[in-house]
Structure formats: structure tokens, C-alpha cells
Amino acid sequence: MTRRTRPERKRDLQGLLGQDAPDLTKPVEADTSIAIDRLRAGLGQPRREFNDARLQALAQSIREQGVLQPLLVRKAGQDFEIIAGERRWRAAQLAGLTEVPVIIRDLTDVQARQVALIENLQREDLNTVDEVDAKLELVAHTLGLSASGARTRLMQLLREERGPEHDALDEVFAPLGEQWTSFARNKLKILNWPPAILEAVRGGLAYTLAQLIVPVDARHHPKLLKLAAGGLSRAELQAEIRRLSTAPQTAPQAVRVAKVLGSARWLARLSSTEQQAVEKWLKQMPGVLRSALDE
């Protein structure tokens, strides 16, 4: 399912493709039909994960109604590269189609990438991590920077007086239904989250649930991610986080061992055999610990 068409999106694509730019949110007449095996996925596809259940549902819809919205492609040697519509292409293969309707455009690498980003960002099922990555890449294209440079520059622009770069970002974010300032302040920080949580979001974990898990002690992340993946509601996850936060915390084993070995009274109670066993065990300590003791 796609979001409702926004007039701004039409203007944005016209800026990239010219005044005859197709409105990718509406079924339109295709230029032609191309055999499925002559199409290949675009290198600029921002979507990293394709939900199997949704792909199967789309395939069933295609079996019943056909491909209602043509794919946007460009020539690539003897074949064609998909700019927008990779999900439809994949679903069409599942549905058993041998060809699909396409619109063929002559696009540069930069134009193709920008259109692919915008087309995917207009859809509701793009996970939040891929969404943030895609929007950051749009910013990088707009400002002529690398992705890391774009992150730094965005935060600087929040503090600077309005200038041409602010106007350029306003324009590129207009079709996306979000202000770049809100993106920079709120969503960009997701890229600092622990890798395990980012992967969980890419795999389907709701952004709102991930937000709850991030600030919790990292020791609890695996358990909370497993519970969230098992279908825990937001309220249930919050209750579990409160329980973990108020539960008595057991000191790490290394701390407890150090406390015992540091007790002269405990050492004095050991028999000679027990003392020898402790000394033998200490000789097997890791090198990092031995170095620390020698300092």
C-alpha cells in the first residue's frame, strides 16, 4: 500500500526527470512491457529487507489484478535496471508472470539514485533504519557531501542562520512529509543505536519498541529484543523494563571474585591444600589481568 499522492512529490520528480515526469503514485500507461529476466535490481535500492508475507500478499494481488503500476527503469547494456518498483518485480516473479509493464527513462546515476530514494521513502513499509539511511543519503546528494559529512553538517545547520543550504533541504524534504530539522533532531540519532537493535529494526521490530529498549542496560538487550520479537505489546515491554530496572543487581562475577580474594580473613581460613589450589588457578589468569597487576 502506498501513501496518498502529495502535489509536492510531482514537483520534485519533475525537477529530477523533466516536465514530463511520471507520477509514480498513480497507475499510468506504460511505455512497453519487458520480459522479467531482462530486468535487474537497481544498485541504488535503499530497501535492505523485503518482508516475505507482504511480498506474498502483493504477488496474490498481481495474480488477480496484474501489475497496476509500471516499473520505472533505465537501459543497462542489453537489459534494464529497475529504478522504482523492485518489490513489484519480485512479486511478479512469485506470481508467475513472464513480463511486466515499464516506463523507460534516460537517467544519470545521480538521478536514478534520487528517484529510487524518493519512491521508497513515500511508502509506508520501509523500516525506520533504512528510512534514516535513505534520507541521510538524500541530504548528502543535496549538499555534495559524504554520508558522515552530511550528518555533521545537518547538526551545524540547526545552529546557523538561514541560508541557501536550508532552502535546498526544505525543498528535498517537502515531498516526504517531514521537515529536515525534525529529522536531524529526532531520527538521525538512531544511527548511534547498538548494532543488535538496528538489525532488529531492519528485521521488523517496531521503532517505538526499539526506542524503549535502547536506554536500558545493554545486558538486558538480548532478552528484551527476544520478548519484543515474540509479540510483547508496548505496555508489556515497559512493564518488563521496569521490573528489570528495579530488580536487585548482581555484581559482575569478576567483581565478586576480587572481593573474595581481597579478604584476608577468607584467605587465612584456607588449608594449605586449598591455598595451593588457589595459587595454581591464579597462575592461569589472562595476560590482561597479569599486566594490570604488574602496573
Residue, then its C-alpha position, 0 to 999 in steps of 0.5 A: m500500500t502506498r501513501r496518498t499522492r502529495p502535489e509536492r512529490k510531482r514537483d520534485l520528480q519533475g525537477l529530477l526527470g523533466q516536465d514530463a515526469p511520471d507520477l509514480t503514485k498513480p497507475v499510468e500507461a506504460d511505455t512497453s512491457i519487458a520480459i522479467d529476466r531482462l530486468r535487474a535490481g537497481l544498485g541504488q535500492p535503499r530497501r535492505e529487507f523485503n518482508d516475505a508475507r507482504l511480498q506474498a500478499l502483493a504477488q496474490s494481488i498481481r495474480e488477480q489484478g496484474v501489475l497496476q503500476p509500471l516499473l520505472v527503469r533505465k537501459a543497462g547494456q542489453d537489459f534494464e535496471i529497475i529504478a522504482g518498483e523492485r518489490r513489484w518485480r519480485a512479486a511478479q516473479l512469485a506470481g508467475l508472470t513472464e513480463v511486466p509493464v515499464i516506463i523507460r527513462d534516460l537517467t544519470d546515476v545521480q538521478a536514478r539514485q534520487v528517484a529510487l530514494i524518493e519512491n521508497l521513502q513515500r511508502e509506508d513499509l520501509n523500516t525506520v533504519d533504512e528510512v534514516d539511511a535513505k534520507l541521510e543519503l538524500v541530504a548528502h546528494t543535496l549538499g555534495l557531501s559524504a554520508s558522515g559529512a552530511r550528518t555533521r553538517l545537518m547538526q551545524l545547520l540547526r545552529e546557523e542562520r538561514g541560508p541557501e543550504h536550508d532552502a535546498l533541504d526544505e525543498v528535498f524534504a517537502p515531498l516526504g512529509e517531514q521537515w529536515t530539522s525534525f529529522a536531524r533532531n529526532k531520527l538521525k540519532i538512531l544511527n548511534w543505536p547498538p548494532a543488535i537493535l538496528e538489525a532488529v529494526r531492519g528485521g521488523l521490530a517496531y521503532t517505538l519498541a526499539q526506542l524503549i529498549v535502547p536506554v536500558d542496560a545493554r545486558h538486558h538487550p538480548k532478552l528484551l529484543k527476544l520478548a519484543a520479537g515474540g509479540l510483547s505489546r508496548a505496555e508489556l515491554q515497559a512493564e518488563i523494563r521496569r521490573l528489570s530496572t528495579a530488580p536487585q543487581t548482581a555484581p559482575q562475577a569478576v567483581r565478586v571474585a576480587k572481593v573474595l580474594g581481597s579478604a584476608r580473613w577468607l584467605a587465612r581460613l584456607s588449608s594449605t591444600e586449598q591455598q595451593a589450589v588457589e595459587k595454581w588457578l591464579k597462575q592461569m589468569p589472562g595476560v590482561l589481568r597479569s599486566a594490570l597487576d604488574e602496573 
